[in-house]
Amino acid sequence: MFTGIVEELGEVTAVETLADASRFRLRGPVVTDGAKHGDSIAVNGVCLTVVDHEGDEFTADVMAETLNRSSLGALVPGSKVNLERPTAVGARLGGHIVQGHVDSVGTVVRREASENWEIVTISLPADLARYVVEKGSITVDGVSLTVVDAGPDYFTVSLIPTTLALTTLGVKQPGDPVNLEVDVIAKYVERLLGTRSPSEEPTR
């Protein structure tokens, strides 16, 4: 499990295209500290498994399903990426519960700069809109953010200087894709309410 608090801005150093997957080599001195084979690292919000690591770089295999459901397929050597290790048991939950399982890819629609922050509008598929509420949480490229406004096929977020400086969201431009993961609790609640039988309805 992750929290959506990015630990460092890493970089893709190599991409190898395989028959039905891709192998990425990424640089991240913070997340590779103590890393070992089989560990998980979130890359732009996608939970990947460390195949091996050497120095401050690690490799991870990305299957076709993940490439199709996320924006990782657009990464090339030199691309900057948000990196986060799983949260430790007993650690503070600085963001919100993030699984690293991308629901869909959204698109940056526009950016509105102010003196100290930016309001960014991001599109999302209409079937995900029901999980996004004002002042609720959403993960964008692995960053835990609070929703400012929620529309039928878009939402807005306010980015503070720290987020702009230390994550990929500081340089994303209109038209750029971003990975989206909605709050998993909302999906569980919907499933439970949708499958509740009449006998399970609460009595008044």
PyMOL commands that set and color helices and strands:
alter all, ss='L'
color gray80, all
select helices_A, chain A and resi 64-69+72-74+126-131+161-166+168-170+184-194+198-200
alter helices_A, ss='H'
color red, helices_A
select strands_A, chain A and resi 8-17+21-27+40-43+46-54+57-63+80-84+104-113+118-123+137-140+143-150+154-159+177-182
alter strands_A, ss='S'
color yellow, strands_A
deselect
rebuild
show_as cartoon
